[in-house]
Amino acid sequence: MATLMQTYEQQYSNLTAEITSKIGQIPNLSGSEKHTSIGHVDRLMEETRELLEQMDLEAREMAPSQRHKYSTRLSSYKTELTKLEKDLRRSRISFGNQVVAREELLGDESAQSEDQRQRLLDNSDTLERSGKRLDHGYKTVLETEELGAAMLADLHGQREQVQKSRERLRETNEMLGKSSRVLSGMMRRIIQNRVLLVSLSIALVIIVGVAIYFATKKSNS
């Protein structure tokens, strides 16, 4: 079962991968389609910032050792988000000045070729980063599944131990019940023997008394 911070990290990986992919597509769009794509990336950016705030709050509640580890990760995530924000700003500028840029490119074929080559390189880098993030997200999912399977196996083992403990407790209760019945029987026999012994003692005293009485009476006669 994944922890809350691991779930946040998975969401962050998915969001940044989508942002990177969208930013890489923006230079190839135009008109309302390009404007819509930029707006969508803006919303994803805001969602990512809110997610980082949640992660920061969660890290503050952790033990010092875990807090330091996740604080370092958060710094890296924030740096990465800042870079994506810069990439988006460059896309906005390109969108705002697309007419001027187009005229300059038409006036200078070599500049156009260089710009297209640089754009292709940027897109290639962006796609590569996106692929790495997707790979990282996939690995995180696999690790989460393995952790969940291990936790389920551990819970299954604990359940078996509890069941065995219950069986031993039931057997112990049965043995105690039998012991109690045996002790009760022994106590009854002890009481019966004592009553019998007292009865015999009384009878013997009576017999001796009677014998003494008749012996005394006979001697007097």
C-alpha positions as CSV (number, residue, x, y, z in Angstrom):
1,M,0.0,0.0,0.0
2,A,1.5,3.3,-1.1
3,T,2.1,6.1,1.4
4,L,0.5,9.5,0.9
5,M,3.9,11.1,-0.1
6,Q,4.5,8.4,-2.7
7,T,1.0,9.1,-4.2
8,Y,1.8,12.8,-4.3
9,E,5.1,12.0,-6.1
10,Q,3.3,9.8,-8.6
11,Q,0.8,12.7,-9.3
12,Y,3.7,15.2,-9.7
13,S,5.5,12.9,-12.1
14,N,2.3,12.5,-14.2
15,L,1.6,16.3,-14.2
16,T,5.1,17.4,-15.1
17,A,5.2,14.7,-17.9
18,E,2.0,16.1,-19.3
19,I,3.2,19.7,-19.0
20,T,6.5,18.9,-20.7
21,S,4.6,17.2,-23.5
22,K,2.2,20.0,-24.0
23,I,4.9,22.7,-24.0
24,G,6.8,20.7,-26.6
25,Q,3.7,20.7,-28.8
26,I,2.9,24.5,-28.5
27,P,5.5,25.7,-31.1
28,N,3.8,23.5,-33.7
29,L,0.3,24.9,-33.1
30,S,-1.2,28.2,-34.2
31,G,-4.2,30.4,-33.6
32,S,-6.9,29.4,-31.1
33,E,-5.5,25.9,-30.8
34,K,-2.2,27.3,-29.6
35,H,-4.0,29.7,-27.2
36,T,-6.1,26.8,-25.8
37,S,-3.1,24.6,-25.3
38,I,-1.3,27.4,-23.4
39,G,-4.4,27.9,-21.1
40,H,-4.4,24.1,-20.4
41,V,-0.7,24.2,-19.5
42,D,-1.5,27.1,-17.2
43,R,-4.1,25.1,-15.3
44,L,-1.7,22.1,-15.1
45,M,1.0,24.5,-13.7
46,E,-1.4,25.8,-11.0
47,E,-2.4,22.2,-10.1
48,T,1.3,21.2,-9.8
49,R,2.0,24.2,-7.5
50,E,-0.9,23.2,-5.2
51,L,0.4,19.7,-5.2
52,L,3.9,20.8,-4.1
53,E,2.3,22.8,-1.3
54,Q,0.5,19.7,-0.1
55,M,3.8,17.7,-0.3
56,D,5.6,20.4,1.7
57,L,2.9,20.3,4.4
58,E,3.1,16.5,4.5
59,A,6.9,16.5,4.7
60,R,6.8,18.9,7.8
61,E,4.8,16.2,9.7
62,M,7.4,13.5,9.1
63,A,10.3,12.4,11.3
64,P,13.5,14.4,10.9
65,S,15.3,11.7,8.8
66,Q,12.4,11.4,6.4
67,R,11.7,15.2,6.4
68,H,15.3,15.9,5.2
69,K,15.0,13.4,2.4
70,Y,11.7,14.7,1.1
71,S,12.8,18.4,1.6
72,T,15.7,17.7,-0.8
73,R,13.3,16.1,-3.3
74,L,10.9,19.0,-3.0
75,S,13.7,21.5,-3.7
76,S,14.5,19.5,-6.9
77,Y,10.8,19.4,-7.9
78,K,10.4,23.2,-7.4
79,T,13.5,23.8,-9.5
80,E,12.2,21.6,-12.2
81,L,8.8,23.4,-12.1
82,T,10.5,26.8,-12.3
83,K,12.3,25.6,-15.5
84,L,9.0,24.5,-17.0
85,E,7.5,27.9,-16.2
86,K,10.3,29.5,-18.1
87,D,9.7,27.2,-21.0
88,L,6.0,28.2,-21.0
89,R,6.9,31.9,-20.8
90,R,9.0,31.5,-24.0
91,S,6.1,29.8,-25.6
92,R,3.8,32.7,-24.6
93,I,6.2,35.2,-26.1
94,S,6.4,33.2,-29.3
95,F,2.6,33.2,-29.4
96,G,2.3,36.9,-28.7
97,N,4.8,37.8,-31.4
98,Q,4.1,35.1,-33.9
99,V,3.3,37.6,-36.8
100,V,6.6,39.5,-36.3
101,A,8.5,36.2,-36.0
102,R,6.9,34.9,-39.2
103,E,7.9,38.0,-41.1
104,E,11.5,37.8,-39.9
105,L,11.7,34.1,-40.8
106,L,10.3,34.7,-44.3
107,G,12.9,37.5,-44.7
108,D,15.8,35.3,-43.7
109,E,15.8,31.7,-44.8
110,S,18.9,30.8,-43.0
111,A,17.6,32.2,-39.7
112,Q,14.4,30.2,-40.3
113,S,16.4,27.0,-40.9
114,E,18.4,27.6,-37.8
115,D,15.3,28.3,-35.7
116,Q,13.6,25.2,-37.0
117,R,16.7,23.1,-36.2
118,Q,16.8,24.6,-32.7
119,R,13.1,24.0,-32.3
120,L,13.5,20.4,-33.3
121,L,16.4,20.0,-30.8
122,D,14.3,21.6,-28.1
123,N,11.4,19.4,-28.9
124,S,13.7,16.4,-28.9
125,D,15.0,17.3,-25.4
126,T,11.5,18.0,-24.2
127,L,10.3,14.6,-25.4
128,E,13.3,12.9,-23.9
129,R,12.6,14.5,-20.5
130,S,9.0,13.5,-20.8
131,G,10.0,9.9,-21.6
132,K,12.3,9.9,-18.5
133,R,9.5,11.2,-16.3
134,L,7.2,8.5,-17.7
135,D,9.8,5.9,-17.0
136,H,10.2,7.2,-13.5
137,G,6.5,7.2,-13.0
138,Y,6.2,3.6,-14.3
139,K,9.0,2.5,-11.9
140,T,7.3,4.2,-9.0
141,V,4.1,2.4,-9.9
142,L,5.9,-0.9,-9.9
143,E,7.6,-0.2,-6.6
144,T,4.2,0.8,-5.1
145,E,2.7,-2.5,-6.4
146,E,5.6,-4.5,-4.9
147,L,5.2,-2.6,-1.6
148,G,1.5,-3.3,-1.6
149,A,2.1,-7.0,-2.3
150,A,4.6,-7.2,0.5
151,M,2.2,-5.5,2.9
152,L,-0.6,-7.9,2.0
153,A,1.7,-10.9,2.5
154,D,2.7,-9.5,5.9
155,L,-0.9,-8.9,6.9
156,H,-1.8,-12.5,5.7
157,G,1.0,-13.9,7.9
158,Q,-0.2,-11.8,10.9
159,R,-3.7,-13.1,10.3
160,E,-2.5,-16.7,10.4
161,Q,-0.6,-15.9,13.6
162,V,-3.7,-14.5,15.2
163,Q,-5.8,-17.5,14.1
164,K,-3.2,-19.8,15.6
165,S,-3.2,-17.8,18.8
166,R,-7.0,-18.1,19.0
167,E,-6.7,-21.9,18.5
168,R,-4.2,-22.2,21.3
169,L,-6.3,-20.0,23.6
170,R,-9.4,-22.2,22.9
171,E,-7.4,-25.3,23.6
172,T,-6.1,-23.8,26.8
173,N,-9.6,-22.9,27.9
174,E,-10.7,-26.5,27.2
175,M,-7.8,-27.8,29.2
176,L,-8.6,-25.4,32.1
177,G,-12.2,-26.6,32.0
178,K,-11.2,-30.2,32.2
179,S,-8.8,-29.5,35.0
180,S,-11.5,-27.6,36.9
181,R,-13.8,-30.6,36.6
182,V,-11.1,-33.0,37.8
183,L,-10.4,-30.8,40.8
184,S,-14.0,-30.5,41.6
185,G,-14.3,-34.3,41.6
186,M,-11.3,-34.7,43.8
187,M,-12.7,-32.1,46.3
188,R,-16.0,-34.1,46.4
189,R,-14.1,-37.3,47.1
190,I,-12.0,-35.7,49.8
191,I,-15.2,-34.3,51.5
192,Q,-16.9,-37.7,51.2
193,N,-13.8,-39.4,52.7
194,R,-13.7,-36.9,55.6
195,V,-17.4,-37.4,56.3
196,L,-16.9,-41.2,56.3
197,L,-13.9,-40.9,58.6
198,V,-15.8,-38.7,61.0
199,S,-18.8,-41.1,60.9
200,L,-16.5,-44.1,61.6
201,S,-14.9,-42.2,64.5
202,I,-18.3,-41.4,66.0
203,A,-19.4,-45.0,65.6
204,L,-16.2,-46.2,67.2
205,V,-16.6,-43.8,70.2
206,I,-20.2,-45.0,70.7
207,I,-19.1,-48.7,70.5
208,V,-16.3,-48.1,73.0
209,G,-18.7,-46.1,75.3
210,V,-21.3,-48.9,75.2
211,A,-18.6,-51.5,75.8
212,I,-17.3,-49.6,78.8
213,Y,-20.9,-49.1,80.1
214,F,-21.8,-52.8,80.0
215,A,-18.4,-53.8,81.5
216,T,-18.9,-51.4,84.4
217,K,-22.4,-52.6,84.9
218,K,-21.4,-56.2,85.0
219,S,-18.6,-55.6,87.5
220,N,-21.0,-53.8,89.8
221,S,-23.4,-56.8,89.7
